[in-house]
Protein backbone atom coordinates (compact mmCIF):
# COMPACT_ATOMS: atom_id res chain seq x y z
CA UNK A 1 0.00 0.00 0.00
CA UNK A 2 2.93 2.32 0.60
CA UNK A 3 1.45 3.50 3.90
CA UNK A 4 2.95 2.73 7.31
CA UNK A 5 1.08 0.04 9.15
CA UNK A 6 1.06 -1.50 12.61
CA UNK A 7 -0.33 -5.05 12.69
CA UNK A 8 -1.65 -6.20 16.05
CA UNK A 9 -1.35 -9.89 16.91
CA UNK A 10 -2.13 -11.70 20.14
CA UNK A 11 0.90 -13.21 21.82
CA UNK A 12 -0.18 -16.81 21.17
CA UNK A 13 0.62 -16.25 17.50
CA UNK A 14 3.99 -14.61 17.96
CA UNK A 15 6.03 -17.16 16.01
CA UNK A 16 3.43 -17.45 13.28
CA UNK A 17 3.33 -13.69 12.79
CA UNK A 18 7.10 -13.27 12.77
CA UNK A 19 7.70 -16.17 10.42
CA UNK A 20 4.83 -15.29 8.11
CA UNK A 21 6.12 -11.73 7.75
CA UNK A 22 9.62 -13.08 7.07
CA UNK A 23 8.49 -15.65 4.52
CA UNK A 24 6.42 -13.00 2.74
CA UNK A 25 9.42 -10.71 2.41
CA UNK A 26 9.08 -8.31 5.33
CA UNK A 27 11.22 -9.90 8.07
CA UNK A 28 11.44 -6.70 10.10
CA UNK A 29 7.74 -5.89 10.06
CA UNK A 30 6.89 -3.99 13.22
CA UNK A 31 4.40 -6.34 14.80
CA UNK A 32 2.71 -5.17 18.00
CA UNK A 33 1.58 -7.88 20.40
CA UNK A 34 -1.27 -7.83 22.84
CA UNK A 35 -2.50 -10.31 25.41
CA UNK A 36 -4.31 -13.48 24.35
CA UNK A 37 -7.18 -14.05 23.85
CA UNK A 38 -9.07 -10.97 22.72
CA UNK A 39 -12.13 -13.10 22.01
CA UNK A 40 -14.69 -13.11 24.83
CA UNK A 41 -13.23 -10.21 26.77
CA UNK A 42 -15.21 -7.24 28.08
CA UNK A 43 -14.44 -3.65 27.01
CA UNK A 44 -12.91 -3.02 30.43
CA UNK A 45 -10.66 -6.06 30.10
CA UNK A 46 -9.57 -4.94 26.64
CA UNK A 47 -8.89 -1.46 27.98
CA UNK A 48 -6.40 -3.05 30.38
CA UNK A 49 -4.75 -4.77 27.40
CA UNK A 50 -4.46 -1.47 25.50
CA UNK A 51 -3.12 0.47 28.47
CA UNK A 52 -0.75 -2.35 29.45
CA UNK A 53 2.48 -3.68 28.04
CA UNK A 54 3.18 -5.54 24.84
CA UNK A 55 3.68 -9.02 26.42
CA UNK A 56 6.36 -10.01 23.91
CA UNK A 57 8.49 -6.87 23.79
CA UNK A 58 7.69 -5.80 27.38
CA UNK A 59 7.09 -2.17 26.41
CA UNK A 60 3.92 -0.10 26.72
CA UNK A 61 1.59 -1.47 24.06
CA UNK A 62 0.39 1.82 22.60
CA UNK A 63 3.94 3.20 22.53
CA UNK A 64 4.82 0.18 20.41
CA UNK A 65 1.92 0.99 18.08
CA UNK A 66 2.83 4.66 17.73
CA UNK A 67 6.53 3.87 17.31
CA UNK A 68 5.70 1.31 14.63
CA UNK A 69 4.18 4.12 12.58
CA UNK A 70 6.65 6.90 13.32
CA UNK A 71 10.19 5.69 14.10
CA UNK A 72 12.34 6.11 10.97
CA UNK A 73 13.22 2.98 9.03
CA UNK A 74 16.51 1.18 9.52
CA UNK A 75 18.62 0.11 6.56
CA UNK A 76 17.45 -3.48 7.04
CA UNK A 77 13.83 -2.39 6.82
CA UNK A 78 14.48 -0.73 3.45
CA UNK A 79 16.06 -3.78 1.85
CA UNK A 80 14.83 -5.34 -1.37
CA UNK A 81 16.03 -8.29 -3.44
CA UNK A 82 15.58 -12.04 -3.61
CA UNK A 83 16.61 -14.60 -0.98
CA UNK A 84 16.90 -18.30 -1.75
CA UNK A 85 15.85 -20.76 0.91
CA UNK A 86 17.52 -24.16 1.26
CA UNK A 87 16.01 -27.31 2.72
CA UNK A 88 19.30 -29.16 2.80
CA UNK A 89 21.07 -31.59 0.50
CA UNK A 90 19.10 -33.94 -1.77
CA UNK A 91 20.33 -36.99 0.15
CA UNK A 92 21.60 -37.89 3.61
CA UNK A 93 24.16 -40.55 4.49
CA UNK A 94 24.47 -42.13 7.93
CA UNK A 95 23.61 -45.29 9.84
CA UNK A 96 19.99 -46.44 9.78
CA UNK A 97 19.51 -45.67 13.47
CA UNK A 98 20.92 -42.18 13.14
CA UNK A 99 18.77 -41.48 10.10
CA UNK A 100 15.64 -42.64 11.93
CA UNK A 101 16.47 -40.14 14.66
CA UNK A 102 17.31 -37.46 12.14
CA UNK A 103 14.04 -37.77 10.23
CA UNK A 104 12.07 -37.83 13.48
CA UNK A 105 13.88 -34.93 15.11
CA UNK A 106 13.60 -32.73 12.04
CA UNK A 107 9.84 -33.07 11.72
CA UNK A 108 9.85 -35.19 8.56
CA UNK A 109 7.65 -37.88 10.14
CA UNK A 110 4.44 -38.37 12.09
CA UNK A 111 6.61 -39.35 15.09
CA UNK A 112 6.08 -43.04 14.46
CA UNK A 113 8.93 -45.16 13.06
CA UNK A 114 9.26 -44.87 9.31
CA UNK A 115 10.59 -46.93 6.45
CA UNK A 116 13.78 -45.06 5.57
CA UNK A 117 13.54 -43.67 2.02
CA UNK A 118 16.75 -45.12 0.65
CA UNK A 119 17.54 -44.29 -2.93
CA UNK A 120 16.75 -47.89 -3.89
CA UNK A 121 13.34 -47.84 -2.22
CA UNK A 122 12.48 -44.44 -3.70
CA UNK A 123 13.51 -45.68 -7.16
CA UNK A 124 11.32 -48.76 -6.68
CA UNK A 125 8.40 -46.55 -5.63
CA UNK A 126 8.79 -44.42 -8.74
CA UNK A 127 8.43 -47.53 -10.89
CA UNK A 128 4.76 -47.32 -9.91
CA UNK A 129 4.28 -44.40 -12.29
CA UNK A 130 5.25 -43.53 -15.85
CA UNK A 131 5.91 -39.92 -14.85
CA UNK A 132 9.49 -38.61 -14.77
CA UNK A 133 11.12 -38.38 -11.33
CA UNK A 134 11.80 -34.66 -11.79
CA UNK A 135 8.31 -33.76 -12.99
CA UNK A 136 6.73 -31.11 -10.80
CA UNK A 137 3.54 -32.60 -9.37
CA UNK A 138 2.01 -29.54 -7.76
CA UNK A 139 2.15 -26.84 -5.11
CA UNK A 140 1.11 -27.10 -1.49
CA UNK A 141 0.78 -24.31 1.05
CA UNK A 142 1.01 -24.64 4.81
CA UNK A 143 -1.77 -22.26 5.79
CA UNK A 144 -1.14 -18.66 4.89
CA UNK A 145 2.44 -19.23 3.75
CA UNK A 146 3.50 -19.12 0.11
CA UNK A 147 3.22 -22.61 -1.41
CA UNK A 148 6.10 -25.02 -1.95
CA UNK A 149 6.44 -27.11 -5.08
CA UNK A 150 7.54 -30.74 -5.32
CA UNK A 151 8.47 -33.44 -7.77
CA UNK A 152 7.56 -37.08 -8.28
CA UNK A 153 10.73 -37.99 -6.33
CA UNK A 154 9.69 -35.92 -3.30
CA UNK A 155 6.29 -37.62 -3.23
CA UNK A 156 7.95 -41.01 -3.57
CA UNK A 157 10.17 -40.38 -0.54
CA UNK A 158 7.16 -39.64 1.68
CA UNK A 159 5.31 -42.65 0.22
CA UNK A 160 8.19 -44.95 1.19
CA UNK A 161 8.36 -43.43 4.67
CA UNK A 162 4.67 -44.18 5.25
CA UNK A 163 5.00 -47.84 4.28
CA UNK A 164 3.36 -47.67 0.86
CA UNK A 165 3.86 -50.12 -1.97
CA UNK A 166 4.80 -48.95 -5.50
CA UNK A 167 1.36 -49.89 -6.79
CA UNK A 168 -0.14 -47.28 -4.43
CA UNK A 169 1.97 -44.53 -5.95
CA UNK A 170 -0.42 -43.22 -8.68
CA UNK A 171 -3.08 -42.66 -6.01
CA UNK A 172 -0.62 -40.68 -3.88
CA UNK A 173 0.49 -38.62 -6.87
CA UNK A 174 -3.17 -37.85 -7.58
CA UNK A 175 -3.62 -36.63 -4.00
CA UNK A 176 -0.39 -34.62 -4.17
CA UNK A 177 -1.46 -33.05 -7.46
CA UNK A 178 -4.40 -31.37 -5.72
CA UNK A 179 -2.08 -29.38 -3.45
CA UNK A 180 -4.43 -30.13 -0.55
CA UNK A 181 -2.54 -30.77 2.67
CA UNK A 182 -4.11 -32.94 5.35
CA UNK A 183 -2.61 -30.73 8.04
CA UNK A 184 -4.09 -27.24 8.05
CA UNK A 185 -2.67 -24.32 9.98
CA UNK A 186 -5.99 -23.22 11.51
CA UNK A 187 -6.60 -23.27 15.27
CA UNK A 188 -9.61 -25.51 14.53
CA UNK A 189 -7.78 -28.88 14.50
CA UNK A 190 -9.26 -29.89 11.18
CA UNK A 191 -9.56 -33.48 9.96
CA UNK A 192 -9.37 -34.74 6.39
CA UNK A 193 -10.87 -37.63 4.47
CA UNK A 194 -10.49 -39.29 1.10
CA UNK A 195 -12.91 -41.48 -0.83
CA UNK A 196 -11.44 -44.02 -3.25
CA UNK A 197 -13.55 -45.34 -6.11
CA UNK A 198 -13.04 -47.64 -9.05
CA UNK A 199 -11.40 -51.01 -9.73
CA UNK A 200 -8.24 -49.86 -7.96
CA UNK A 201 -9.96 -50.60 -4.65
CA UNK A 202 -9.54 -54.30 -5.33
CA UNK A 203 -6.22 -54.04 -7.11
CA UNK A 204 -4.68 -52.36 -4.06
CA UNK A 205 -6.69 -54.57 -1.66
CA UNK A 206 -8.44 -51.76 0.13
CA UNK A 207 -10.74 -52.85 2.90
CA UNK A 208 -14.31 -51.70 2.31
CA UNK A 209 -15.93 -54.51 4.28
CA UNK A 210 -15.93 -55.13 8.03
CA UNK A 211 -14.05 -52.37 9.81
CA UNK A 212 -13.61 -50.34 6.63
CA UNK A 213 -12.43 -47.26 8.51
CA UNK A 214 -10.19 -49.20 10.90
CA UNK A 215 -6.61 -50.49 10.83
CA UNK A 216 -7.30 -53.67 8.87
CA UNK A 217 -5.61 -53.25 5.49
CA UNK A 218 -2.27 -51.91 4.38
CA UNK A 219 -3.68 -49.76 1.59
CA UNK A 220 -6.12 -47.91 3.89
CA UNK A 221 -3.50 -47.48 6.59
CA UNK A 222 -0.39 -46.58 4.61
CA UNK A 223 -2.06 -44.35 2.02
CA UNK A 224 -3.81 -42.38 4.74
CA UNK A 225 -0.57 -42.04 6.68
CA UNK A 226 1.29 -41.00 3.54
CA UNK A 227 -1.06 -38.04 3.06
CA UNK A 228 -0.02 -36.65 6.42
CA UNK A 229 3.70 -37.28 5.88
CA UNK A 230 3.40 -35.71 2.43
CA UNK A 231 1.73 -32.68 4.01
CA UNK A 232 4.66 -32.27 6.37
CA UNK A 233 7.31 -32.61 3.70
CA UNK A 234 5.89 -31.33 0.43
CA UNK A 235 4.34 -28.14 1.82
CA UNK A 236 6.20 -27.87 5.15
CA UNK A 237 2.98 -28.27 7.14
CA UNK A 238 2.49 -29.62 10.62
CA UNK A 239 5.02 -27.59 12.61
CA UNK A 240 3.23 -26.62 15.85
CA UNK A 241 3.26 -22.88 16.43
CA UNK A 242 4.46 -22.21 12.91
CA UNK A 243 2.53 -24.04 10.21
CA UNK A 244 0.10 -25.85 12.53
CA UNK A 245 -2.02 -24.16 15.20
CA UNK A 246 -4.82 -26.59 16.06
CA UNK A 247 -5.30 -25.97 19.75
CA UNK A 248 -6.30 -29.49 20.80
CA UNK A 249 -5.19 -31.30 17.67
CA UNK A 250 -6.94 -34.15 15.91
CA UNK A 251 -6.16 -37.85 16.22
CA UNK A 252 -7.54 -38.40 12.73
CA UNK A 253 -4.48 -36.56 11.38
CA UNK A 254 -2.36 -39.68 11.92
CA UNK A 255 -3.75 -41.41 8.86
CA UNK A 256 -6.87 -39.44 7.97
CA UNK A 257 -10.27 -40.97 7.16
CA UNK A 258 -9.67 -43.26 4.21
CA UNK A 259 -12.89 -44.58 2.70
CA UNK A 260 -12.95 -47.09 -0.12
CA UNK A 261 -16.57 -47.16 -1.24
CA UNK A 262 -18.33 -50.50 -1.14
CA UNK A 263 -19.71 -49.96 -4.62
CA UNK A 264 -20.81 -53.57 -5.03
CA UNK A 265 -23.08 -53.57 -1.96
CA UNK A 266 -24.47 -50.08 -2.52
CA UNK A 267 -27.86 -49.59 -4.16
CA UNK A 268 -26.80 -46.17 -5.42
CA UNK A 269 -24.33 -44.74 -7.94
CA UNK A 270 -20.77 -44.66 -6.60
CA UNK A 271 -19.46 -41.32 -5.43
CA UNK A 272 -17.16 -40.77 -8.42
CA UNK A 273 -19.97 -41.45 -10.88
CA UNK A 274 -21.98 -38.72 -9.17
CA UNK A 275 -19.04 -36.43 -9.89
CA UNK A 276 -19.07 -37.19 -13.60
CA UNK A 277 -16.49 -39.96 -13.83
CA UNK A 278 -17.10 -43.34 -15.45
CA UNK A 279 -17.61 -46.32 -13.17
CA UNK A 280 -14.47 -48.03 -14.46
CA UNK A 281 -12.28 -44.99 -13.75
CA UNK A 282 -10.14 -44.84 -10.63
CA UNK A 283 -10.75 -41.65 -8.69
CA UNK A 284 -9.85 -40.17 -5.33
CA UNK A 285 -12.02 -37.45 -3.74
CA UNK A 286 -10.90 -35.26 -0.85
CA UNK A 287 -12.84 -33.75 2.07
CA UNK A 288 -12.02 -31.33 4.87
CA UNK A 289 -13.84 -30.68 8.14
CA UNK A 290 -13.98 -31.29 11.84
CA UNK A 291 -14.35 -35.03 12.37
CA UNK A 292 -16.59 -38.09 12.38
CA UNK A 293 -19.48 -38.91 14.74
CA UNK A 294 -21.25 -42.29 15.07
CA UNK A 295 -24.91 -42.35 14.13
CA UNK A 296 -25.82 -44.40 17.19
CA UNK A 297 -25.90 -41.22 19.28
CA UNK A 298 -28.78 -39.71 17.32
CA UNK A 299 -32.53 -39.80 17.89
CA UNK A 300 -34.22 -42.45 15.74
CA UNK A 301 -31.34 -44.88 16.11
CA UNK A 302 -33.11 -47.38 18.36
CA UNK A 303 -33.13 -50.92 17.03
CA UNK A 304 -36.43 -51.55 18.84
CA UNK A 305 -38.36 -49.41 16.40
CA UNK A 306 -38.55 -49.35 12.65
CA UNK A 307 -35.34 -47.81 11.35
CA UNK A 308 -35.67 -44.12 10.56
CA UNK A 309 -32.25 -43.47 9.10
CA UNK A 310 -33.26 -40.24 7.41
CA UNK A 311 -34.44 -38.78 10.74
CA UNK A 312 -31.41 -40.24 12.49
CA UNK A 313 -29.03 -38.52 10.10
CA UNK A 314 -30.93 -35.26 10.24
CA UNK A 315 -30.75 -35.31 14.04
CA UNK A 316 -27.04 -36.06 13.93
CA UNK A 317 -26.34 -33.29 11.46
CA UNK A 318 -28.29 -30.71 13.45
CA UNK A 319 -25.31 -30.56 15.81
CA UNK A 320 -22.88 -29.90 12.95
CA UNK A 321 -21.71 -26.54 11.74
CA UNK A 322 -23.37 -25.78 8.43
CA UNK A 323 -20.18 -24.11 7.26
CA UNK A 324 -18.78 -27.56 6.65
CA UNK A 325 -21.02 -30.03 4.94
CA UNK A 326 -22.32 -33.36 6.11
CA UNK A 327 -20.74 -36.51 4.73
CA UNK A 328 -22.88 -39.57 5.36
CA UNK A 329 -20.81 -42.72 5.73
CA UNK A 330 -23.46 -45.42 5.42
CA UNK A 331 -23.07 -49.12 5.99
CA UNK A 332 -24.65 -50.97 3.03
CA UNK A 333 -27.46 -52.18 5.32
CA UNK A 334 -28.40 -48.55 5.95
CA UNK A 335 -28.20 -47.68 2.28
CA UNK A 336 -30.31 -50.64 1.20
CA UNK A 337 -32.97 -49.87 3.80
CA UNK A 338 -33.14 -46.24 2.72
CA UNK A 339 -33.42 -47.40 -0.88
CA UNK A 340 -36.33 -49.66 0.08
CA UNK A 341 -38.00 -46.70 1.79
CA UNK A 342 -38.09 -44.81 -1.48
CA UNK A 343 -34.75 -43.07 -1.64
CA UNK A 344 -33.76 -44.68 -4.90
CA UNK A 345 -31.05 -42.09 -5.53
CA UNK A 346 -28.63 -40.32 -3.22
CA UNK A 347 -30.05 -37.01 -4.46
CA UNK A 348 -33.52 -37.86 -3.12
CA UNK A 349 -32.13 -38.48 0.34
CA UNK A 350 -30.09 -35.29 0.14
CA UNK A 351 -33.16 -33.28 -0.85
CA UNK A 352 -35.04 -34.64 2.19
CA UNK A 353 -32.15 -33.89 4.53
CA UNK A 354 -31.72 -30.36 3.21
CA UNK A 355 -35.41 -29.62 3.70
CA UNK A 356 -35.83 -31.26 7.09
CA UNK A 357 -32.59 -30.37 8.86
CA UNK A 358 -33.35 -26.88 10.13
CA UNK A 359 -32.44 -24.29 12.74
CA UNK A 360 -33.67 -20.92 13.94
CA UNK A 361 -31.92 -17.77 12.82
CA UNK A 362 -31.03 -17.12 16.46
CA UNK A 363 -29.19 -20.45 16.68
CA UNK A 364 -27.55 -19.86 13.33
CA UNK A 365 -26.20 -16.47 14.34
CA UNK A 366 -24.84 -17.89 17.58
CA UNK A 367 -22.48 -20.26 15.78
CA UNK A 368 -18.79 -19.50 15.47
CA UNK A 369 -18.44 -20.10 11.75
CA UNK A 370 -21.53 -18.05 10.95
CA UNK A 371 -19.90 -14.96 12.41
CA UNK A 372 -16.39 -15.63 11.14
CA UNK A 373 -17.08 -16.72 7.59
CA UNK A 374 -20.73 -16.24 6.59
CA UNK A 375 -21.63 -12.90 8.17
CA UNK A 376 -18.87 -11.16 6.15
CA UNK A 377 -20.32 -12.78 3.03
CA UNK A 378 -23.82 -11.66 4.04
CA UNK A 379 -22.52 -8.08 4.15
CA UNK A 380 -21.30 -8.60 0.58
CA UNK A 381 -24.73 -9.85 -0.52
CA UNK A 382 -23.80 -13.52 -0.89
CA UNK A 383 -26.83 -15.82 -0.62
CA UNK A 384 -28.32 -17.47 1.32
CA UNK A 385 -26.42 -15.67 4.09
CA UNK A 386 -27.58 -12.17 3.11
CA UNK A 387 -31.22 -13.24 3.39
CA UNK A 388 -30.69 -15.27 6.56
CA UNK A 389 -29.14 -12.32 8.38
CA UNK A 390 -32.18 -10.16 7.54
CA UNK A 391 -34.73 -12.63 8.98
CA UNK A 392 -36.13 -12.42 12.54
CA UNK A 393 -34.46 -14.55 15.19
CA UNK A 394 -37.36 -17.04 15.37
CA UNK A 395 -37.45 -17.69 11.63
CA UNK A 396 -36.65 -21.30 10.66
CA UNK A 397 -33.98 -21.77 7.99
CA UNK A 398 -32.08 -24.76 6.55
CA UNK A 399 -29.23 -25.94 8.73
CA UNK A 400 -26.92 -26.21 5.70
CA UNK A 401 -26.67 -23.48 3.08
CA UNK A 402 -27.40 -25.65 0.06
CA UNK A 403 -28.19 -29.28 -0.94
CA UNK A 404 -24.64 -29.70 -2.24
CA UNK A 405 -23.50 -29.39 1.38
CA UNK A 406 -24.49 -33.07 1.72
CA UNK A 407 -22.55 -36.04 0.37
CA UNK A 408 -23.07 -39.77 0.73
CA UNK A 409 -20.66 -42.70 0.55
CA UNK A 410 -21.38 -46.36 1.27
CA UNK A 411 -18.84 -48.59 3.00
CA UNK A 412 -18.68 -51.27 5.64
CA UNK A 413 -19.22 -54.96 6.29
CA UNK A 414 -23.00 -55.17 6.94
CA UNK A 415 -22.64 -56.57 10.44
CA UNK A 416 -25.09 -53.91 11.64
CA UNK A 417 -27.03 -50.98 10.25
CA UNK A 418 -24.91 -48.18 11.65
CA UNK A 419 -24.20 -45.00 9.74
CA UNK A 420 -21.59 -42.46 10.67
CA UNK A 421 -21.59 -38.76 9.94
CA UNK A 422 -18.63 -36.56 9.13
CA UNK A 423 -18.85 -32.79 9.51
CA UNK A 424 -16.81 -32.43 6.36
CA UNK A 425 -17.15 -30.63 3.07
CA UNK A 426 -16.25 -31.90 -0.37
CA UNK A 427 -13.16 -30.48 -2.01
CA UNK A 428 -12.21 -32.12 -5.27
CA UNK A 429 -12.14 -35.41 -7.20
CA UNK A 430 -9.13 -36.30 -9.33
CA UNK A 431 -8.20 -39.15 -11.65
CA UNK A 432 -5.76 -41.72 -10.33
CA UNK A 433 -5.29 -43.24 -13.78
CA UNK A 434 -3.68 -40.04 -15.03
CA UNK A 435 -0.78 -40.70 -12.68
CA UNK A 436 -0.26 -44.39 -13.51
CA UNK B 1 15.31 -25.08 6.36
CA UNK B 2 14.52 -24.58 10.01
CA UNK B 3 12.97 -21.41 11.35
CA UNK B 4 16.04 -20.05 13.08
CA UNK B 5 18.18 -20.45 9.95
CA UNK B 6 15.48 -18.75 7.89
CA UNK B 7 15.40 -15.70 10.15
CA UNK B 8 19.22 -15.51 10.16
CA UNK B 9 19.22 -15.63 6.38
CA UNK B 10 16.82 -12.68 6.30
CA UNK B 11 18.95 -10.61 8.64
CA UNK B 12 16.97 -11.20 11.82
CA UNK B 13 18.17 -12.55 15.12
CA UNK B 14 16.80 -16.06 15.72
CA UNK B 15 16.65 -15.08 19.40
CA UNK B 16 13.32 -13.44 18.60
CA UNK B 17 11.85 -16.92 18.80
CA UNK B 18 13.40 -17.55 22.22
CA UNK B 19 11.05 -18.66 24.93
CA UNK B 20 8.84 -20.63 22.59
CA UNK B 21 7.16 -23.74 23.84
CA UNK B 22 8.71 -27.16 23.52
CA UNK B 23 6.12 -28.12 20.95
CA UNK B 24 6.74 -25.00 18.91
CA UNK B 25 10.39 -25.93 18.65
CA UNK B 26 9.67 -29.30 17.11
CA UNK B 27 10.77 -29.73 13.58
CA UNK B 28 14.02 -27.90 14.00
CA UNK B 29 15.84 -29.49 16.90
CA UNK B 30 18.96 -31.59 16.85
CA UNK B 31 20.90 -30.72 13.71
CA UNK B 32 21.66 -33.86 11.78
CA UNK B 33 24.92 -35.65 11.68
CA UNK B 34 23.84 -36.78 8.25
CA UNK B 35 25.66 -35.46 5.20
CA UNK B 36 25.19 -35.74 1.49
CA UNK B 37 28.58 -37.33 0.98
CA UNK B 38 28.84 -40.72 -0.60
CA UNK B 39 28.06 -43.66 1.59
CA UNK B 40 31.14 -45.12 3.20
CA UNK B 41 31.02 -48.91 3.18
CA UNK B 42 31.48 -50.27 6.64
CA UNK B 43 34.50 -52.40 7.37
CA UNK B 44 34.03 -55.56 9.40
CA UNK B 45 34.05 -54.70 13.07
CA UNK B 46 33.76 -50.92 12.52
CA UNK B 47 30.05 -50.55 13.34
CA UNK B 48 26.82 -50.46 11.39
CA UNK B 49 26.89 -49.72 7.69
CA UNK B 50 25.95 -46.30 6.40
CA UNK B 51 23.12 -45.88 3.95
CA UNK B 52 21.92 -43.02 1.76
CA UNK B 53 18.36 -41.71 1.95
CA UNK B 54 16.39 -39.13 -0.01
CA UNK B 55 15.52 -35.72 1.43
CA UNK B 56 11.70 -35.68 1.33
CA UNK B 57 11.28 -31.92 1.69
CA UNK B 58 9.68 -30.02 -1.17
CA UNK B 59 11.04 -26.87 -2.76
CA UNK B 60 10.32 -23.57 -0.98
CA UNK B 61 9.87 -20.46 -3.12
CA UNK B 62 12.42 -17.68 -3.13
CA UNK B 63 11.59 -14.83 -0.81
CA UNK B 64 11.28 -11.38 -2.37
CA UNK B 65 12.22 -8.76 0.21
CA UNK B 66 9.74 -5.88 0.31
CA UNK B 67 10.99 -2.48 1.52
CA UNK B 68 8.74 -1.15 4.26
CA UNK B 69 6.81 2.07 3.65
CA UNK B 70 8.42 5.28 4.95
CA UNK B 71 7.27 6.20 8.47
CA UNK B 72 5.55 9.42 9.49
CA UNK B 73 7.35 12.17 11.42
CA UNK B 74 4.42 12.31 13.80
CA UNK B 75 0.81 11.15 14.01
CA UNK B 76 -0.40 14.61 15.03
CA UNK B 77 -2.89 15.91 12.52
CA UNK B 78 -2.87 12.62 10.65
CA UNK B 79 -5.66 10.14 9.84
CA UNK B 80 -5.13 6.60 11.09
CA UNK B 81 -7.39 3.81 9.79
CA UNK B 82 -8.27 1.12 12.33
CA UNK B 83 -8.99 -2.00 10.28
CA UNK B 84 -10.92 -4.94 11.77
CA UNK B 85 -10.18 -8.20 9.97
CA UNK B 86 -13.28 -9.85 11.43
CA UNK B 87 -11.78 -12.12 14.06
CA UNK B 88 -13.84 -12.24 17.23
CA UNK B 89 -13.14 -9.29 19.49
CA UNK B 90 -11.03 -7.33 17.01
CA UNK B 91 -13.70 -4.63 16.73
CA UNK B 92 -13.87 -4.24 20.52
CA UNK B 93 -10.09 -4.05 20.83
CA UNK B 94 -9.93 -1.38 18.13
CA UNK B 95 -12.67 0.59 19.90
CA UNK B 96 -10.44 0.71 22.96
CA UNK B 97 -7.51 1.83 20.81
CA UNK B 98 -9.76 4.53 19.36
CA UNK B 99 -10.60 5.67 22.88
CA UNK B 100 -6.90 5.70 23.75
CA UNK B 101 -6.18 8.07 20.87
CA UNK B 102 -9.03 10.38 21.89
CA UNK B 103 -7.63 10.61 25.39
CA UNK B 104 -3.90 10.56 24.77
CA UNK B 105 -3.41 11.88 21.23
CA UNK B 106 -6.48 13.99 20.40
CA UNK B 107 -4.75 15.42 17.35
CA UNK B 108 -5.07 12.08 15.61
CA UNK B 109 -8.17 11.33 13.55
CA UNK B 110 -9.13 7.66 13.63
CA UNK B 111 -11.42 5.92 11.14
CA UNK B 112 -12.79 2.48 12.00
CA UNK B 113 -13.39 0.07 9.13
CA UNK B 114 -14.29 -3.59 8.96
CA UNK B 115 -12.47 -5.27 6.10
CA UNK B 116 -14.88 -6.79 3.58
CA UNK B 117 -15.27 -10.55 3.38
CA UNK B 118 -13.91 -13.32 5.60
CA UNK B 119 -10.61 -12.55 7.32
CA UNK B 120 -8.35 -14.05 4.68
CA UNK B 121 -10.05 -12.31 1.77
CA UNK B 122 -8.35 -9.35 0.14
CA UNK B 123 -10.14 -5.98 0.14
CA UNK B 124 -8.55 -3.82 -2.58
CA UNK B 125 -11.32 -1.21 -2.36
CA UNK B 126 -10.47 -0.52 1.28
CA UNK B 127 -6.73 -0.38 0.56
CA UNK B 128 -7.48 2.18 -2.19
CA UNK B 129 -9.58 4.26 0.19
CA UNK B 130 -6.87 4.20 2.86
CA UNK B 131 -4.21 5.21 0.37
CA UNK B 132 -6.34 8.15 -0.78
CA UNK B 133 -7.65 9.33 2.58
CA UNK B 134 -5.39 7.91 5.27
CA UNK B 135 -1.83 8.33 6.50
CA UNK B 136 -1.38 5.12 8.48
CA UNK B 137 -3.06 1.80 9.31
CA UNK B 138 -3.50 -0.18 12.50
CA UNK B 139 -4.87 -3.64 11.72
CA UNK B 140 -6.13 -5.95 14.43
CA UNK B 141 -6.70 -9.66 14.09
CA UNK B 142 -7.92 -10.41 17.60
CA UNK B 143 -8.48 -14.11 18.20
Interface residues (C-beta under 8 A of the other chain):
Chain A: X1 X2 X3 X4 X5 X6 X7 X8 X9 X10 X12 X13 X14 X15 X18 X19 X22 X23 X24 X25 X26 X27 X28 X29 X30 X34 X36 X37 X38 X39 X40 X41 X43 X46 X47 X49 X50 X51 X62 X65 X66 X69 X70 X71 X72 X73 X76 X77 X78 X79 X80 X81 X82 X83 X84 X85 X86 X87 X88 X89 X90 X91 X92 X93 X94 X95 X96 X97 X98 X99 X101 X102 X103 X105 X106 X107 X108 X116 X117 X118 X119 X122 X140 X144 X146 X147 X148 X149 X150 X151 X153 X154 X156 X157 X158 X161 X187 X229 X233 X234 X235 X236 X238 X239 X240 X241 X242 X368 X371 X372 X373 X376 X377 X379 X380
Chain B: X1 X2 X3 X6 X7 X9 X10 X11 X12 X16 X17 X20 X21 X23 X24 X25 X26 X27 X28 X29 X30 X32 X33 X34 X35 X36 X37 X38 X39 X40 X47 X48 X49 X50 X51 X52 X53 X54 X55 X56 X57 X58 X59 X60 X61 X62 X63 X64 X65 X66 X67 X68 X69 X70 X71 X72 X73 X74 X75 X80 X86 X87 X88 X89 X90 X92 X93 X95 X96 X97 X99 X100 X104 X105 X114 X116 X117 X118 X119 X120 X121 X127 X130 X131 X134 X135 X136 X137 X138 X139 X140 X141 X142 X143
